[in-house]
Structures are given as structure tokens and as C-alpha cells.
Amino acid sequence: MKKALATSALGLVALGAHAQSSVTLYGIVDTGIGYQSSQTSLGSTSGGRSVVKMVNGIWAGSRFGLKGAEDLGGGTKAIFQLEEGFNSATGAQSVSGLAFNRQAYVGVANASYGTFTAGRQYTSYYTLLSPYSPTTWLTGAYGAHPGDIDSLDTLYRVNNSLVYTSPNFYGLTASGSYALGGVPGSFNAGSTWSAALQYLNGPFGIAAGFQRINNSTPGGGAWGADSTTSNNGAQAGVSGINNGYQRAQAQQRVAVTGGYAFTPQWDVSFSYSNVQYVPGINSPFHTTAIFNTGGAVLHFKPLTALDLAAGYSYTRATKANGITSSASYQQFNLSQYYSLSKRTGLYALEAYQRAGGQTLGTNGVSIINATADIGDGQNSAPSSSRSQFAAGVGIIHKF
């Protein structure tokens, strides 16, 4: 009898523990067809040809993941998230060799004291600024600011990262992150750190943040696998926009994003960023290159199932490293999304970019004409000319 009671008690304890824990499997599958004019290889300014191809993860990156929480008592819970990106057109990992390339972290959360997490994750800069990023309605592939130069899309994921985010206090949230570079003999080399503030008040919201990414090679050089901020062991976000500056000693970003909802049908978001590529003694360029970007997105919801958006951004570099006609990039975007259900939707996207002025070539020394590179979906295959047009249609399902 005592054994039966003990067994029943243990069963009740097990059931109670189970009730206080949760693990969720989730994911997104996104596949479409895309057209791109004047595609060439990164660093080339000739031989561009148009292409029609199957595209993956355009509206939202295809992924699956696990996330969970366990109640530790006193309002505190343990949390974790593991998220893997994949190519829905081929079934391959989105980043070869990284099982959970998008996110992999564990931590604790408390409604009164905030959240602390450790692992591979996004910076505080991205997390608090992203609600008003152009990618919300225009996507990163087509609508990120040229090459995602200001890190307002998800290209920049950080290894070895510690992140603290405060509770919401009268609409204000603060967050800070630091990632250890792990370079022998140097605490600073290879590290990434950021800080951000976000304020929400009814239909209005605004956020500001700072982010610095230090090269793992002292004095600048090839951005190697020891850098904490990467997608695949190389510098994240290399594109036709910043290709000549990828051997910088450091990248530094300051940005402000915000938005206002006029009615349930109409809202607008805006963003401004200042991005600097700081040279070191081993960098081929010798003067800090600065890119300033401003942009806005107008979103309209005429029907419950239909979302429409239009966006514009202007990026301009400073004159530096022998360049007398600074590079500039104007980008125009349109998007249409139709919800078939809460989980499934159809989308169409259109984008055009026009580049002007000059920039540095791949070697970081040669001065070349700036070429177009729409969003961040064309970073490995930008235009060979000053203009580029891209369009795509697809279907997305969330589970």
C-alpha cells in the first residue's frame, strides 16, 4: 500500500513538473520563382546576364526550430532556442557545417528582472531596432538597405554571445550584448558588442542602437572564422556595396528606427544609419569609409487578407581613399502579400536599384564604378552595371 502511494506521489510530481515545462517545434517553408537582371559574380563589373531561378526563403527564411521553457519558481524560468535554416529548393543546410546556424542559446528570464541568454544569437542592436526595419514588409532579400550594410536584417548572427534585455518599463526597454572573440593574447580582437534602447507608446515607437564588430586579425585582414559575427566562418554581409572594405579592423554602426500607425490600415516606418569601416595597419585602404542611409516604408492593409507596401532608401558614402565621386545607391521597393489562412500566404515582390559614383574594388585599393546590389538576396551575385531589377513570387507556410 505504501509502495502504491509512493508510486502515485511520484507520478503526480512528474505530471506537475511536466505541466511547468514546454517545448515547441516550429518552422517556416518559403519557396518561389525569382527574376534578376544583370547578375554577375561578386567583385566583377562585366559579363552580367539576367536569370530566372527558383528562390528560397524570400519572404521569411526557411527554417525549423525548437524552443522551450521550464518554470524554476519565483517568476523565473529557464529558456532555450535552437533554430536551423535550410534551403527549401534543395533541402540543403542554409549554412554548410552549422546545424543550428540561425540561433542556438540558453538562458533565464524573469518578468521583473529581464532576460539573460548565452550562445549564438542576434545582437541587442538588431533585436530592438528590427520591428521598424524595412525588412518587415519588404523582406531582407529585396528590401534590406543595399547589401544589408546597416545590419537591420538577419545576416549578422553572433557566436559566443551574452545578451541581457530589461523588462518593459513604462514603454522603455534596454538591451546590451557582448560576444567574446576567443583570440589568444587579445580580449578585444574578434569581439562584437552592442547596446540599444526601444520606446513604445501606443501607435508610436522608436529605437536607437550602436554595434561594433572587431576583426579577429589584429590590425585588420581577412575576416576569419574567429570573428564572432559571421554566417559561415567569413565576414557577414559582404556585398557589392562594401566589398572593398571587408578587410577592415572594425565595423561600427549607429542607427535609429521608428514607426507610427495612423489607422489600423495605414502605418509608416523610417530608419537612418551611419556605418563605418575602420582600417587597421594591415588593411589595404587607409581612411575610414562611412556610409549613411535613410529610408521609409509605407504599409497599407486594405483587406483583412491583403498587405501592400512601398519603400525607398538612399545610401551615400563619403569621399575617402582617393575616391572623388562618392558612391550612392537609390532603391525602390514594392510588396504584396495575400493570406490564404493564418499559416499560409502568397507574395509578390519588385525592386529596382540605381547606383552612382565610385567605390573600392575587391582588393581594397582599385577605384571602380559603384554597381547595384538590391537588398541582401543578391550579395553573392550583384549587378555588373549601375542598375538592377529583381522580382519574385512565392508561397510561404508556417507551422
N, C-alpha and C positions, 0 to 999 in steps of 0.2 A: 504493500500500500504506500509506504514511504517512497519507494522507488518510482511508483507511478506518479505520485505528487511531484517528486523532484523532476521527473521527465516532463511533466506538464508545465512546471515552472520554467524550466529551461526553454521549452517551446515558446512560452509567452514572451520570455526575454528576447529570443531570436526574432519573433514576429515584431516586437517593439523596435528592435534595432533596425530591422528591415524597413519598417514604416518611416524611420527617420532618415533613411538614405535613399538616394535616387541616382540612376544612371540613364542617360538618354542617348539613343542613336539618332543621328540626324544627317541630312545631306542635301545636295543640290546637283542636278544633272542639267547641263545647258549646252545645246548643240545648234549650230546654224550654218548658213552659207554666207560668205563674205566676198566682196569685191574690193580690190585695192589697185589704184593706178600707180604707175611708175615705181615698182618695187625693185630694190637692189640690195646688195649686202651692206652691212654696217661699215662705214668708212669709205665707201665708193661713191663717186659722183658721176658715174656713167653707166650705161647699159640697162637703165630701168625699163621694165616691162610691166604691163597690167596683168593681174592674176585674179581668177575666181577659184575659191577653195572652201573646203569645209572648215569652219571655225568652232572653237570650243571655249566655253566659259566667258562669253562676251558680256552678257547682262550681269551675270554673277559667276565667279569662278566655280567650276565643277569640283565637288568635294564630298567627303563623308567624314564624320567625326563622332567622338564620344565625349560627353560632358556629364559631370556628376557632382553631388554634394552630400555631405554627411553632417548631421547635427551633432556638435560637440558639447552643447549645453551653454547656457548663459548668453544666448543670442549669437553665438559664434558657430560657424560651420567650416568644414574643410571642403575645398573645391578643386576640380581639375578639368582640363580640356585637352584632348588630343584630336588634331584635325589634319587630314591628308588631302592634298589636291591631286586631281587626276585629269587626264585628257579623255573626254568622253568620245572623241572621234577615233581614238586608237586604243584606249584602255591603259595607256602608259602612265606612270607617275608624272606629275607635272614638273617635279624636280628629281632627276635621277639620283638615287642613293639616299634620299631623305624620306623616311617612312611617314613622318608627320611634319611635312615642310611648312605648313601654314601656321600651326600653333602646337605647342607641347609644354604645358605648365601645370604647376600645382601650387596651392596657397590656402589662405584662410580669409574669411570675410565676416564682418560684423556690421550690422546696420548703424551702430553708434560710433564705431571707430574706423570704419573703412575696410579696404581690401588690399591684401599684400600677396603677390604672386611671384613665382620664380620659374624660369625656363626660357623657351623660345616663344616670343610674343611680340606684339606691336608696342611702339613707344607711346609714352604719355602724349606726346605731340600729336601723333596720328589719332589716337583714341578720342581725345576731346575735341579736335578740330574737324574730324571726319563727318559729323552729322550735316555740315554745311559745305562739304566738298562738292565740286562739280560732278563727281562720280556717282552721287546719289541718284540722279535722274539721267545722266548722260553716259554712264558706265566709265570704267577706267580705260578699257581698250580703245574707245573712240573719244571719250570726253575728258580724260585727265588732262591737266595742263601739259603742253608739249613735252613728251618723254617722261612725264610724271616728275619733272625736275624739282618740284617742291614737296614731294613725298606725301601728297594728300590722297594717294591710292595705296593699295596693299602690297606694293613691290618691296617695301623696306621692312623685312622681318628681322628680329634681333635675337641672337643666341646669348646664352649666359646672362639673361636679363632679370633684374629685380625691379618690380613696379609696385608703387603704392598709390592708391586713389582714395581720396577722402569721401565721406558721406556728402550728400547734398545738403548744404546749409543755407537756407533762405534763397535757393536758386543757384548758389555758387558751389562749384566742385573744383578741387585742385588735385593735380597728379604729378608725380615725378618718377623717372626711371633711370636706371644706371646698369650698363652691361660691362662686365669685366672682360678686358681684351685677352688676358691669359698669355701675354707675351713675356718671356723671361727677361728680367732686368728692367722692365718698364711697366709701371702701373697704368699709365695713360695710353700707351700705344694699343691700337685696336679697340679701344673702348667706345661706347656710344652712350650719350646721356641726353636727357630732355626734361622739360618741365612745361606745364600748361595749366591754364585756368579756363573754366567754362561758366557762363552765367545764363540762366534760363528764366524768363518771366513772361508767362502767358504765351502770346503768339511770337514773341521776340526772343532771339538767342544770339549769343556772341561768344567766341572763344579766341584765345591767343596762346601761342606756344613758341618754344625755342628747342632746337635739336642740333646736336653736334656729333659728327661721326669722325673718329680719328683713324687714320691709316695704321695698319698693323706693322708697316715698314717704317721705322724712324726716318724722318727727312723726306718722306714721300717715295712712291714707287708703285710697282704693280699691286693692285688691291687684292691681297691674297686670302687664303682660306681662314687665316687667323682673325680677320676683321669680323667683329660681332654682327655687323649689319650686312646680310647677304641673302640671296636666294639659293645659290648653288655653289658656294665657295668662291664666288667672284663678286666684284662690286655690284651692288644692286642699282638698277635704274640707269645703266649705261645706254645711251641713245645717240641719235644723230645730233641732238642738241648739246650734249656735254661730252661727247666722245673725246675731244682734245684735252679734257681736264680730268680724266679718270685716274691719273697718277698724282693727284693732289695729296698733300699732307693731311688735309681735313676738309670735310664738307660742313657747312654751317647754314641753318635755316631759321628764319623768323617769319611767322605767318599769323594772319588774323582771318577768321572766317565768321560769318554770321548769316542770319536769315530772319524773315518776317512773313507771317501768314496773314494776308489781308482778309481772306474769307476761307471757308472750307474748300473752295475750288481753286483759289489763287494763292501762290506764295512765291517768294523770291529769295535767293541766296547769293552771297557775294564772298569773294576771297581776295586777299592780297598776300604776296610772299616776296621775301628777299632771300636769295640763295647765293652763297659764296663758296668758291673753290679756292682753298688756301694752299699756295705752293710751299714745298719744303726744299731743302738743299739738293734732293735727288729728283725733283720734279722737272720735266723738260720746259715748262713755262715758268715765268718768274714773277708775275704780277697777279694779285688776286682777281679772279674773274667773278663778276657779280651779275646775276640775272634777277630782274624784277618782273613780277607777273601780277596782273589784275584780271579778274573775271567775274561774270554774273550768270545766273541761271534763272529763268522764269518757268515755273511749273504750273500747269493748268489741268484740272480734273473735271471735264465737262459731264462725264457719266461715272457712275459707281465703278464700272469695269475698265474705264479708259483713262490713261495718264499721258499727257503730252508735255514736252519740254523743249526749250530752245536756250542755247548758251553761246557766249562769246568770251574769248580770253585774248589778252595781248601780253606777250613776253618780249622784253628788251634787255640785251646785255650791255654792259659798259664797254668803253674803248680801253683795251688792255692788250699787252703782249704784241705790240706792233700793229694791232687792228685799228684802222682809221674810220671804218664804216661798221658800226656795231651791229651784231645780229639782232633780228627781230622776227617774231612769229605771231601771226594772227590766225586764230582758229574759230570756226563757226560749227555749231552742232545742233542737230535735231534728233528727238527720240519719240517713239510711240510705243506704248505698252498696253496690251489688252488682256485682262484677266479672264481666263476661261473658268477658273474656280479659285479658291483660296490658295491652292498649291501650284496651279499650272497657268502659264501665261504665254502669249505670243508677243514678239517685239520686232521693231524695225529701227534702224539707226542710220544716220547720214552725217558725214563730217567732211569739212574742207579746211585745208591749212595753206597759208601763203607765207613763205619765208623771205627775208631780205637781209642785206648786209653780209658781213663776213664772220667767220669763226676759225678755230684751230682744227686742223686735221688730226687723224688718229695718233700721229707721232708727237702731238703737243707742241709742235714748232711751226709747221707749214700753215700758211693762211689760205683758206679756201672759201668759196661761196657757201653761205648757210643754205641747207636744204631742209625740206619739210619732213616732219615726223609726227603724224597725228596720234594724239593720246599716248598710251603706252603699249598698245597692242601691236604696233609696228616697229618696236625698238630694235629688233634684230634685222629688220628689212625696211628701212626708211626709203623715202623717195630719192631719186638721183637728181631731181630738179628742185626748183623753188616751190613748186605746187604739188599738192597731193589730195586726192579724193578717195574716200572709203565709204562703203555702205554694207549693211548686213541685215539679215532677217534670221530669226531663230525661235526655238521653243525652250522653255525652262520649266522644270518640275522640282518642287521641294518636298522633302519627306522628313 
